[in-house]
Amino acid sequence: MNFTKAFLSENKETFEKISEYIYHHPETRFEEYASAEFLASQCEKAGFQVERNAGNIETAFVATYGSGAPVIGFLGEFDALSGLGQVPNKTSYEPTELNVGHGCGHNLLGTGAFAAACAAKKYLEENNLPGMVKFFGCPGEEGGSGKTIMVREGVFEGVDAALTWHPSPANSIMSLSSLANYQVYFRFKGLSSHAANSPHLGRSALDAVELMNVGVNYLREHVVPEARMHYAITNTGGISPNVVQADAEVLYLIRAPKVRQVDEIYKRVCKIAEGAALMTETELTIEFDKACSNYIPNRSLEKILYQSLQEAGIDKPDEEEKAFAEKLWTTLSDGEKESYLDILRGFGYVGDGSEFEGKYLAETISPYEPSKEVLAGSTDVSDVSWIVPTAQLTASTSALGTPLHTWQMTTQGISTYAHKGMLRAAEAMALTGVKLLTDQGKLEAVKQEFKEFKEANPYTCPIPKEVKPSALK
C-alpha cells in the first residue's frame, strides 16, 4: 500500500463526514457561508494556514502548508444548485423543503480535493521536504465563475501546477476543452397602464423581452454551430394581464468554443436587445453578470495524472451498491439511457461501452487519449488553466447514465460508492502532487508545455474589473 492510499484509508471517516456536512448544508453561489467556514476550519485543524476572503470574495479562501518551491495547488468547490434538493440514497424523487442540493456533486469535489491536499502535505511533512501545498476553496462555480474572479484578483499567482476533479459516472482524464461563456441580464423599463382602458398609454417591457427572444432565435442560424444561447425570463412584470408590464428582465447565457466567439455573439445579442427597446419605446439596461474562458488542457500533466489514477486503481462495487445503481437506472428516460455513452465521453471516456454490458456502475479506468473535442458545458477551472498548468480527472461516483444537475445525481451524493470515488480521485491527485513536488524533470516538462502555450496566447480575464461576485438573484 502506497503512502497516499494508507493516509486516506486511515482518515477515511473524517473525509466522509466532511462530505456529508457540506451535502447537508447546501448553499448556492457566493452564499456558501456554512460550507466554506466548515471546510476552512478543517484546513486549520489539519495544520494549514488559512487566508479567508480570498480575492475579496467572502466565501473564498486559500489554505497553505510548507515553504519554498514548487507550489502545487488543489482546487475545491462546495456550492450547490437551486431546485435540486433531494433526500439522499433514495431511488425516487423526494425533494427537500429547501429544494437546494448538490446535483453536481460539489460536496464530493471540495472534500476530495481537500483530502488530496492533506495527503500531499503529510508527505512533505513526513519527509521534511521543501515545497508548498495550497488548497483553494473556490465558491460560486455554478453560475458565478468564482475562480475567474479569483484569477482576475491574482489569487493563483505563484502556483506551479493545479489539480482538480469532478464526480461523474466515469473514471478518466478530462482531456477535452470546454465552452467559454458570458452571462448577462437584459432589463427593460416601460410604462404601466390599464391594458383595456388605456393600452395606448402603456409601453410594455414584457413585449420588449419577447421581441428580444424572437430576435435571438433568428440569430441562432447565423452563429458557429457549437454556440449555445440559453435564456430565462427572470421578471415578467407581474401576474396581472390587465396591466401593461412596466418592468421585465431576461437572463442570457451565451456559450461558444472561444471567448472571442462569445464576445462577437454577445455584441450581436446586445444589438437585438437595443432593437427590441426601440420597437417598444422602452429603456434598456444591460448588466454583465459573469463569464469564463475555454479550458486549456496540459497534456504533460494529464499523463502524470493518468498514471496516478491507474496506480490508485478501483475498488469494485459491492452487491448493495450495484442494486442501488440498477434501481436508479430504471428512473432514467429512454433518451438518457440511450445517450449514456455520450455523457461518459463528456468526461473523457474512451471506448465503445462494451465493458459496461449488463452493468450499472463503471468498474474500469478509461484509456487516456488527448482529445480535440469540446465539452458541451462550461467550467471556471478554465480560467485557472490559462494562467497555471492544470489537469482534471473524473472518478465514478454515480450510476451509468446519471446526468449532472438532476435529482438522481443529488441522491447519490453521499453514498458509499460516491465516497469510494471521492477517495480514488483524492489519491490520484495526491500522487500527482507528490510526483511534481519531488521530480523536477516532470514539473519542468509541464511548465515548458504551458510556457509555449502562454507565449502564443495572452490571457485577458473575461469578467470586467467592475463586476463583483453576487448571490443568486
N, C-alpha and C positions, 0 to 999 in steps of 0.2 A: 504494500500500500504506500503510495507516494505521500509526501508531507502534506500537500494540499488536501488530498482526499481524507487523510487522517484528521486534520484540523476541522474540516467541515463536518465530518462524521461525529466528532466529539461535541461540536456546537450545534448540531442539527436542530435540537429542540428550541434553542434560542432564536435561530433564524426563522423557524416556522412560526414562533409566537410573534415575531416582528411582522411577518407577512400577514398573520391573522389580525393583528391590531390595525394595520393600515386598511385591510379589507373591511373591517367592521367600523371604520371611521372614513367612509368615502366622502371626498371633497372635490369640488370642481376647480377649474383653473384659477390659480393665484389665490385660492381660499383654503389651501391645504394646511391650515394652521396646526391642527392636532397632529396630522401625519408628519409634517416637516419637523415640528418640535420634538416629537417622539423619536424620529429617526436621528435627528441631530444629537439628542441626549444619549442615544445608543452609541453613536460615534464617540462621544466623550467618554462614555463608560468603557469603550474598547481601547481608549488611550490616544485618540486623535485630538488634535487641536481644532476647534470649530470656529469658523467665521460665519456668523449669521448675516442676513440681509445682503447677500452677495449680489453685486450688480444693482443695488438699490431695489431689489425685489424682496418683499417681506418674507416669502416662503422659500427663498433660495439660500443655500449655504454651501460652504466648502470645508471639508474635513481633511486635515493634513497630518501625515506622520513622516518623520525622517528629516534628512538634510542632504544637501548636495544634489548631484545628478546621477542617473537620469530621473526624470519626473514622469510617472505613469498615472494616468487618470482613469477613473471608472465612473461612468455616467449612470445615475439612478433617477427614476421617475416615480411619482406616487399620486398623481392626480386621477380622478375618477370621471365618470360620464353621467350627465343628467339623463333621466328616463330609462336607466338600465339597472335599477335596484332589483335584486333577486335574492331570495332565500338560498343559501349555499347548499350544495350537494343534493339538489332536487332534480328530478327528471321531467318536471312540468313547470310551466311559467307560474311563479309565485312572487309577484313584486313586493318589495318592502314599502312601508308607509312613506319613507323619504324619497324613494324611487331614484336614488343616485347609487351607482355601483361601478365596480371595476370590470367593465365589459371589454377592457383591453389588457387586463392582467398587470396593471402597473404596480399593484401591491407586491407581485412576484418580481417584477422588473427591478424596482427600487431595492428590495431586500436582497435579491441575487447579486446585484452589483455591489451592494454594501458587504455582503459575505465574501465576495472576491477580493475587495479591498482589504478586509480583515485578514484573509489568508495571506495575501502578498505582504502586508505589514508584519505579520507574525514571522514570515520567512526572513525579512530584513532584520527583525529583532533577534531572532534565534541565532542568526549567522553574523550579527554585528557588521552589516554591510552598509555602504553609503547608498544614497538614493532616496527618493520621496515617493510616497503613495498618496494620491489625492482622490477622495470620493466627493463627487459633485452632486448635491441634492438639487435636482432640476425640476421646478414646478411648471405647470401650465403647458404641457406638450399638446394636450387635446384642445385645439382651437386657440391657443395662446402663444405658441412659439417661444416658450420661455428661454430655451437655450440660445435662440437667435438674439434675444435681448442680452443675455449673458455674454455672448460673443461680442456684441456691439460695445458692451461696457468693459471688455478686457478681462473677464473672469478666467478665461482659459490660457492666458498668456504664460509662456514658460513651460507648458506641458509638452513632453516629447512624443507621447502617443496616447490615444484614448481608446477605451474598450467599452462596449455595451452589448446588450442582447435584447430579445423580445420574446415573450411567450407566444406559442403557436401550436399547431398540431405536428410540426416537423422538427427534425434535428439537422441543421445545416448552417452553412455560412451565408449570410445575407449579402450576396455579391452584386446585387442589382443597383442601378441608380434609382432615383425617385423623382416625383413631380415637384417642381417648385410651385409656390402659390402666394397669392395675395388674398386677404380677407378684408372686405370694405363695406361700410354702411352707406346707403344712399337714403337721405331723408328729404321728404318733400313737405313744404308748408303751403297750404292753400287758405281758403275762406269757407267757414261753415255757413250754412243757410238751410231753410226749410226745403226739403227735396221736392215737395209738391207745390207749395205756395209761391216760393221764390227761388227756384233752382238756378235761374239766370244770374242770380247774385252770388252764387257759390262758385268756388274753384276747388275741384276735388283732388286732393293729394293721393287718394287711392287710385283714381284714374291714371295719375302720373306713374305710380308703381306698376300698374297693369300694362300701360303702354311701354314702359321701360322693359318689362319682362318679355313682351311680344317682340320688341326690337332685338333684344339679346337672343331670343330664339331664332330669329332670322340670321343673326351673326354666326350661329354655330356652323353653318355650311361653309364659312369663309375664314376659318382658322385652321391651324395644324390639326390633323386627325387625333392626335394624342391629348389635345386640350380638353379640359372639363370646366364647365361653368355651372356651379350649383347656386341655388338661392333659397332663402327662407323669408317670407313676409313676416317681419317681427312686430309690426304695428299696422293694423288695418284701418285705424282711425275710429274705432268704436264698434258697438254692436247694434246701433240704431240705423236701419236702412233709410229712414225718413229724414236723416241729417246728412248733408253733404260733408264728407270727411275732410277735415281741415289739416290733419296730420297723418302721415303714413311713412313707413320705413321698410326697406328691404335690405337684407344682408347677403352679399355675394362672396363666394369662394371661387376664385379663378385659378386654375392649375394648368401647367404645361411643363414639358421636359426641361426647359431652361428658364432662368429668371428673366432674361431679355424678352423671351416669347410671352411670358406672363405680363410683363410691363407693356408690351405692344397691345395685347388684348385688353388690358385694363384701361388704357387710354381710349380705345375704341368704345368700351363699355361706358366710360365717362361721357363720351360724345352722345351716346344713345340716351343717357340719363338727362343730359342737357336738352336734348331734343324733346324728351317727354315733358320736361318742365316748361319749355316754350309752348308746346301744344296745349298744355292745360293752364298756362299762366300761373304756375306755382313757382315757389322758390326752392332751389336745390342746395342741400348741404352734403358734402362728402366727407366721411370720417374714415381714415385708414386705421384698421384695427390691428392687423398683424400680417406677417409674411414669413416665408422660409425659402431657402435655396434648394437646389437639387443635390442629392448625395453624391459624394466623390469617393469611390472605393479605393483602398490602398492594397494592391494585390500582394505585396511582400508581407504585410501584416496579416492579411487574410490567410495566407499559407501557414503562418505560425499558429494562428488561432484554430485553424482546421486540424493541424497536428495535435494541438492540445485537446480539442474536442474528442478526437479519436482516443487519446490517452485516458480521458475521463471515462469514456465508454457509457454503456447504458445498463441500468437496472431493469430487467424485464418486468412488465406489469404483472400484478397478481390477479387471481381469478375475480376478486371483487371489483377491481379497477376495470377489468375487461367487461364485466357485466354492466357496470355503470355506463361505460362508453357505448356499449351496444344499445342501451335504452335511449341514450341521448341521440344516437344516430337516427332512431325512428322519429325523433321530433323535427328533423330537418326536412325542408321541402325537397321535392324531386329535383328542382334546379340546383339546390345546394349539394345534394348527393352527386348529381352528375358532374358538377364543376369542382369537386373536392380537390382534384389534382391541380387545377388552376390556382386554388387557394394555396396549396403547398408550394407551387412554383413561385408564387409571390413572395415566399420566404427563402427562395434559393434552392428548393428541392430539385434534384436532377434524377430522372428515371421515368419509367413507364407505369409505375404504380403496381407492378406485379407482386412485389413483396408485401403489399397490403391486402392481397386477396383473402377474403374471409376474416379479416382483422378490422379492428376499430381504433387501434392505437398504433403509433409509429414505434417500431422496435429496432430500427436501424438508423444509422447515420448516413445521410445522403452524401454521395461523392462531391468533391469540390470542383466546380468548373467556373472560372471567371465569366461573368455574364455581361453582355452589352444591352440586355433588356432594361426596360424602365418599369419599376414597380408602380402600379396604378394606385398610388397613395402618396402621402407626404409625411415627412418627419423633420423635426427641428434638429435632429442629430446631424442633418445635412450641413448646417452652418458651422458646426464644430469641425466637420470633415474638410472644410475649406481652409481652416487655419491650423489644424493639428492632424497628423496621420491618424486615421480612425478605422476601426473594423468592428463589425457586428456579427453576432451569431443568433440563431434561434434554437430553442430547446422545446421539445414536445411537452406541453402541459395540459393539452386538451384532446378530445376525441377527433378523429379524422373528420374533415368536413366542417368543423366548427368555424364559422366566420367571426372575425373580430366585431366588436360593437353589437353584440347580441346577448340575450339573457342566458343562452347556452354557455357563452364564454364566462359570464359572471358566475354562474352556478358552480363552475369547475375551479374557481379561483383559489380555494384553499383545500382542495382535495389532496389525498396522499400522492396521487400521480403528479399533480401540479407541483407539489413541493419537491418531488424527486427531480423533475425537470429544472426547477429553480436552482437546486444544488449542483446539478450537472453543468448548467450554464456558469455558475459561480466557479466551479472547479476549472473549467476550460479557460475562463478569463483570468483566474488567478495564476494558472500555469503559464499562460502567455505573458502576464505581467512579470513573473519571476524570470522568464527567459529574457525579456527585454532589459530587466534590471541587472542581469548577470552576464549577458552575452553581447558585448559591444558590437560585434560583427552583425548580428541580427538587427540590432537597433539602427545601425548605420545604413543598412540596406533599405529599411523602412523610411528613414529620413531622406535618403537620396532620391527615392522614388517621389516622395512628396515635394522635395525641393524642385525637381524637374517640372512637376505639375504647376507648382505655385509660380515659378518664373514665367510660365506661359499664360497663366490665368489669375490675374489680380482679383482680389475679393472686394466686393462692396456689399455692406450689410443691406438687405432689402427692407429693413424696418427703419424709417426715418428717425432721426435723433429725438424729435419732439414727441414721438409716440411712446406712451408709458404702458406698462402692463396693467390690464384691467380685468376684473372678475367677469364671469359670465353674466350677460345682461338679460 
